Amino acid sequence: MAHIVADGLNYWHMSDFSPQSWLTLAFAVALLLGLAMRLWLATRQIRHVAQNRHTVPTPFVNTITLAAHQKAADYTITKARFGLLELAMGTALLLGWTLLGGLSFLNQTLLGWLGGGMAQQLALLTGFALISGLLDLPAALYQTFVIEERYGFNKMTVKLWLADLVKSSLVGVLIGLPLAALILWLMEATGPLWWLWAWSVWSGFNLLLMLIYPTFIAPLFNSFKPLEDESLKTRVTALMQRCGFAAKGFFVMDGSKRSGHGNAYFTGFGASRRVVFFDTLLAKLSVAEVEAVLAHELGHFKRKHIVKRMVALFALSLVGFALLGWLSGHTWFFTGLGVEPNLGAPNNALALLLFIMVIPAFAQFITPLFSQLSRKHEFEADAYAVEQANGSDLSNALLKLYEDNASTLTPDPMYVKFYYSHPPASERLARMAALPTA
């Protein structure tokens, strides 16, 4: 009898806690814990912003009107509530694709039509992207034509929105499919270390994209005209020389045809690096304030933030490819996530899709670390800008941008720690006020 009980226990452990079972359990727990955590954070944000909606924070009473403060609060709450719906839908879709068999069904259907091989694998990637894109369309339309429209930010017409959709889809096909085909070929042809070759190709592709994006891709969606304001051009040129930077040119982007939000950024690297100002930004800020914003962007380069982020991205992607290389060689990786692997046909596209879908469920718990690092970089860039330009101009510019973009002045502190890549206005302006100005 004792032997029977022991054998039964041993069988129970072996069958119920196989690698497949552990993966299923780990994925389900990560998904549910992540869902609960993000729901908790979102409800905290909504409650905190609503509670502080009726009074402008003391540091801003002389610069921000109550109407602007309440608009920002309402905009933040509206987006957060819609985010809750997107979160629930996204979780349901992820479960549908994985444990409920959606991806396995799509794969088996295409396998029956096309047989095993590169065509079937590319069709699987394309079919998944197409279905996912179609499922995301209602949320994207609501975000643009209801929420952004309601608060006066949307400037897009339906025609322009559709044109952007077609263009982005074509660019994705023309660039994404050849890259996917190359990676799939490497997975099949280069042996156990395929992941190292694939990572090298992926890294090289990202560097190439940074080089060609400003010249060949971005102009498909926006027009970029040389900066014509001579006083601003003289001022920012002097700033660039003072900071030891060179750029291919200064350009103004017609951001106003899509949105009322303003921004400025560097794009490209090396000989292709250029400075881009949204026309909406130039319409809202003075010459001195634009100079201060550019000084902040220069601060990211001077403090090596861009290089550090690229190195971190490539390092993390190397770990990711290595992990995928190990997981894709085990049947339980597929079956534990609700997918029936192919017999006698490559599973490389399946492995890629599963990994891309599932890894965020586990990676979401380290989001606060990256958010904290990003906020640290913003503080450092602000400090550099105050050294090179006027701190008051930067403060005024940031305050205008917070107001014009309807960014709440009273976010929930816990929500900030988890999600915010930029410090809240109160922290950022207080930190700058304590710095010696140029």
C-alpha positions, 0 to 999 in steps of 0.5 A: 500500500505504501508503495502504491501511495508513493508511486501515486505521489510520484506520478502526480508530481511528474505529470502536474508539475512538468516544465509545461505545467510550470510555464502555464502556471507562471504565465497565468500568475504573471498575467493575473498579477500584472493585471491586478497591479495595473488596475490598482495603479490606474484606479489610484491615478484616477482617484488622486487626480479627481481629488485634486481637480478643484484646486490649482497646486500652490506652486502654480497658482500664478501661472496655471488657470483653474480651467487649464488645471481642470482640463488636464485633470479631465483629460488624464482621467479620461485616458486612464479610464479608457486605458482600463478598457484597453488593459482588459481587452488586451489581456483577453486577447493575449489569453485568446491567442495563447492558452485558449488556442488562437495562435495554434488554430491560425498556425494549423490552418495555414499549415493545412493550406500552405504546408510547412516552409518559409511561405507558411511561416511568413504567412503566419507572421503576416496573418497575426499582424493583420488580425491584431491590427484589425482588432486594435483599430476600434481603440485607435479610432476612439483614441484619435477621433473621440478622446483627442478630438474632445480635448482639442488635440486632434487635427487629423481627418479620416482621409489623412488617418487612412493614408497614414494607415496605408503608408505605415502598413506598406512600410511595415511590409517592405521592411518587416517581411524581408527582415523576418525572412532573414531571421527565420532563415538564420534560425533554420540554417545556422545551428544552435547559435542562430540567436547570436546571428539573428541578434547581430542582424537585428542590431545592425538593422536598428542602426541602419534604420536610425540612419535612413529614417530621417531621410527616407521614412519620416518624409512619407508622413510629414513635410520637413522644411528648413528653419526660416526664423533667422533669429532662432536659427542664429541662436540655436546654431550658437548653442550647438557650437557652444555645446560642441554639437553638429547637425545636418540642419534645423527643420520644422515639421508640420505636426499641426496637421495631426495633433495640437501637441508640441515637441522637438527632437534629434533624429538620426546619428552621425552625418544624418543627425538633424534637429526637428521642431514641431510647428506647434512648438514654435507657435507656443514658445519664444525664441529663448524658450525654444533654445532652452528646450533644445539645450535640454535635448542636447543634454541627453547627448552630452550626458551619453543618455542616447548611447547608454540607452542603445547599449542597454537595448542591445544588451537586453535584446541579446539576452532576449534572443539567447533566451528565445534560442533556448526556449524554442528548442523545447516542446514545453515552451509551445504546449505550455502556452497553448500552442501545438508545435508543428511536426516535421515542419519548422516552428520558428515563426511560432516561437518568435510570436509566442516570445514577443507576446508572452515576454511582456507579461513577465517584463512588466514587473521591472517597468519601475526600474526603467522609468526611474532611470528615464526620470534620472536622465531627464533631471540630468538633461535639465541640469545641463540645459540650465548650464547652457541656457536660461533656467527660467526660460526652460521652466517657462517652456516646460510649464507651457508644454505641460499646460498645452499638452494637458499634462496633470500637475497632480499625478498619483505618486505611486503611478509616477514611480511605476510609469512616468518616464518624465518627472512630474512638473512639481518635481522637475521645476523645483529641482531646476529652481535649486540649480545655478543658472547660466 
